[in-house]
Amino acid sequence: MEILDKVETKVNRRRGKEVIIGPERPTVLIGERINPTGRKDLATALQNGDMGFVKKEAIDQVEAGADMLDVNVSMTNVDELSLLPEVIQVVMGAVDVPLCIDSSNPEALKAALEVYDGKPLISSVTGEEKSLNSILPPVKEHGAAVIGLTMDEGAIPNDPDKRASIAKKIVERAASLGIPKEDVVIDCLTLAVGTDIRSGLITIEAIQKVKEELGVNLTLGVSNISFGMPDRNLINGVFLAMAIFSGVACPIVNVAKARSIVLAADLLMGRDRLAMRYIEDYRKSRAHQNKEYGSIGPA
C-alpha cells in the first residue's frame, strides 16, 4: 500500500469552523464530556430531556479550548434513534465547532448524519465484518470522516502487530468503497494499566506501527489507561504526552484538564511557532486566576 506524506483529515461545520487534523499541525482536542458513560449527571439530564445541561456542557468545553466535540448518548432506557439527532442539533446550536458523532447504532448514526450541517467525524467502525458493512456505507454516502477502532470479532488484541493489521483492514475496506485514506482516523485503543502493566506500552507501539505503515492520522481515548488507579490525572497526562509524540493527532480528552499538557507537548515538538500558543494560553490562565482569586504573585 502506498504511504502518503502529510495526510490531513478535514472536518467542518458549514456555518462554523473547519478543523484540519495532520501530523505537522497543532494537536486537535476532541472534548469527551458529552458522553453518559460514568456520568450520572449527564445520564439523568438526557433521560429527562434536559437539553440546557447538554448545551452548557458543549459551551464549557469549547471555552476550555476544545477544537471538536464528541457527542454520545448511548445508554439504557433511551431511544438513541431519536435522541442522538436531537442532541446533535442542540450542540450545533450552542457552538460552532465540528462534531464527532459517536454511536455503534447504524440507524442512529444515519439519523444524526441527516441533521448534521457539514462534514463530521463518525465514531466508530471496527474490523468486525458486521461493523464494516453497516458503518462505512453511510460514511461514504454523507462524505464524512470515520474513526477506526483496532478491534474485531476477537475483541481488542493484546499485540501491537495485530492492532496494526486491523487498522490496515479498515483503511483498505474504506478505500474499496471510495473513502480516502485522509478520511480514516485510527484509534489503537488502550486498556487499563492496572489490569495489565504493559497496556500503555502495547498501545504506544501500535500507534507507532500504524503511523509508519499506513500514514493515517490517529486518535486515542486517553483516560482508559488510568481506570482504577490513584491520581488518574497524572497518569493520563503523561500517557497523553507519550501518545502525541508517538503520532496521535487528535486525542479525545477532558479538555479542561488536558489542554495545558497538549500545548506543552506541541511546543516541545516544534509545532508552536515562537511559542505563541503556549504563552497566550498561559496569560489567559493567569488572568482568569487573578480575576477569580486575586493576585497570586509572580510565577
N, C-alpha and C positions, 0 to 999 in steps of 0.2 A: 504493500500500500504506500502510495506517495505521501511523504510527510511535508506539510506546508509550513512555512515560516510565518510567524506573527499572525496566527489565526485569531480573528476578532469576532466576538459574538455581539450583535446589536439587538437591543430590545428597546421598546419605546411606548409612549403614550402619544396619540395623535395631537392632543391638545395639552401636552405636557412635556416631560423631559425624555431625552434619549440617553441611554446608558450603553457604553461600549466596554465590553469585557475583553481584556487582552493581556498577554504576558509581559508587555513592557509598559502597560498603563497602570495608574494607581489602582490599588485593590478596591474592588467594588464590594460594599457592605450590604448584605441582604438581611433585613430585620426579621427575626424569628418569632416575634411575640404574639402575632395573631394566629395562634395555634392552641387549641384547648388541652392538648396533652400535658398533663401535670399542672394545669392552671384551672383551679376550681372557680376562680372569679370570672374568667372568660367563658368557661363552660356554662356557668349559670346565666351569664348575660346572653349568650347565644340561645340557650333553651328558652329564655324569657323574651326573646326578641328585642333585647336592649341594644339597639344599634348606636346609641350615644356612647356606650362603653367602647365599642369597636372603633368608632370614629376617633375618640380620644387616643386610643392605643396607636392608631395609624399616625396621627399628628405628632404624638410624643416621640415616636421612633424617627420620623423624618427630621424633627427638630434636633434630635440627638445625633443626626448625621447619616441616617440610612439612605442609601442610593436607590434601593429597591425594597419592596416588602413581600414577604411570603404570606400567603393567605390560605389557611387550612381550617375547615370547620368539621372535620371528621370526628364523630363520636356517636355513642349510642343515643337513642331517643330523639334524633333529629332527622328531618328529611333533607339529606345533603343535596339532592337534585334541585330543590327549590331554594335552600338556604345559601349554598355556595354562590350562585349568581347574584343573590340579593346582597350578600356581604361584599362581593367584588364591586358592585355598583356603589355601595356606601363608601368603601375605601377610595374608589376613584373620585367620588365627590368631595372627599376630605383632603386628599393630597394629589400631587401631580407626578409622582414618580412611577416608573414601571412596576408591574406586579409579577410575582411568581405564583401561579395558580397551582395549589398543592392538593392533590387528591388521587386516590387509587381507583376511584369510581369513574369509569369511562363516560357514563351518561352525564354525571355531574360536571365533568371536565368540558364536555361538549356544550352544556348549557351555559357554563361560565364563559367559554370562548365566544359564544354568540353575543354576549353583552359587553365583552371587553373592547375597549377603544384603543387599538394599536397592536403592537407585536409583543406578546407576553413571553415569559419563560414558563414552561409547564414542568411540574414535578409530580410524578416522575415515571420513567419506564425502567423496567428491569430486563435482564437477559432471559427471563422466562417467556416461552413462546406465547402464552396467553396474553401477557402484558405487551409484548412487541406487536402482536396482531391487533390489539384493541386501542393502544395509546398512540402509536406512530401515525396511523391514517388521519385522525383529526389534527394532529400536529402539522402534517403536510397540508391538509385542506385549508387550515387557517394561517399558514405561514408563520407559525410560532417557532420558538426555540424550545429545547427539551433537555431536562436533566436525566442522565442515565445512571442508574444505581448498579454497582458491581455485585449483584446477587442474582441467583436464578432459582430453578426448582430445588436445588440443593442448599438453599439459604445463602448466607454470606461465607464464602470460603476463607479458611484461615491460612491463606497462602497468597502472597503478592502477585505471583505469576498467574494464578487462576483469576484473580480480580482483574488483572490487565487483559486477560483473554476474554472475559465477559464484556469489558469495555470495548474491545475490538469488535466483538459480535454486534453490539448495539450500534456502533458507528457504521459498520458495514451494512447492517439491515436498514438503518436510516438512509444511507446513501442509495440503496436499491430502490427506495421509494421517492428519491429526489430530494431528500432532506440533506443539505450540505453539511460538511464537517463543522463549519463555523457555527451551526445551529444546534450542535450537540455538546452539552457540558457534562462532564463525568464527575460523579461523586463516588470516591473509592471507599467511603463508609468507614466508620470506626466503632469498635466495641469498647466496653468499659475496661480500663486498665486494672481496676480492682478485681476483675474476674480472670483476666489473662494479662500478665505483666508485659507481654510482647505486643499487645493490641496496638499501641501507638506506633511502634516500630513497623509493624506489618502495614499499617495504613500509609505511613510515610514512604515506605519502599514501593507500595503500589502506585502512589501518586507520581513518584519519580519515573517509574516504568511507563505509565500511561503518557506522561508528558513527553518522554523521549521517543516512545514507539509510535504514538498516534498524533501528537502535536495539537491536541484539542485543549480547550480551556477546562478548568476543574473547579468544583465547588466542594464544600465539606460542612456538614453539621457538626461543629466542633464540640459542643457540650456533652455529647455521649461519652467522651473519653473519661470524664471525671465522675460518672454516676457512682454513688455510694461511697465516695471518698471525702475526707475533710478538706476544707479550703479549696473548694472546687474552682473558684475564680483564678487562683494561682495556677492550677493545672491547666485549665482552659486557656489562659493567656500564653503560657509557654508553648503549649501544643499549637495554638493558633499561629504564633510566630514561626514555628518549625514548618507548619503546613504551607504558609505563604512562601517561605524560602524554597520549599520543595516544588512549588508550582501552582498552588491554589490561588485562583484569581478573584473568586467571589464567594467568600465564606458566608455561611448562614449563622448569624450570631445575635446575641443580645447587644445591640449597638451601643447602648449607653455605657456598657462595661468594656466593650472591645475596641471602640474607636481609637483611643489613645495608643493601644498596642499596635493596631494596624498602621496608624500614621508613623509610629516609630519604626516599624518594620519596613515600610515604604521608603522612609528617609535613609535607612541604612543600606537599602538595596539600590539606591540611586534613582528612585522614581519621583523624587520631590525636588524639583529644580530650586536651587538656592534655599532649600529647607522652608519654603514659604508656607506650605500647607501645615506643617508641624508647628511652626511658630505662630501662625494665625490661630490655630486651634488652641494652643496654649494661652494666648492672650484672651481669647473668648472665655476659656475656662476660668482664668484668674479673675476676669471682670465679673463673671457670674458668682464666683465665691465671695468676692468683695461686696457685691450687691446683697447677697443673701445673708452673709455672716459678718460683714465688716472687714476691714483690712486684716490680712493675715501675715503681713510683713514681707520682707524680701524672700526670694527663692533660695 
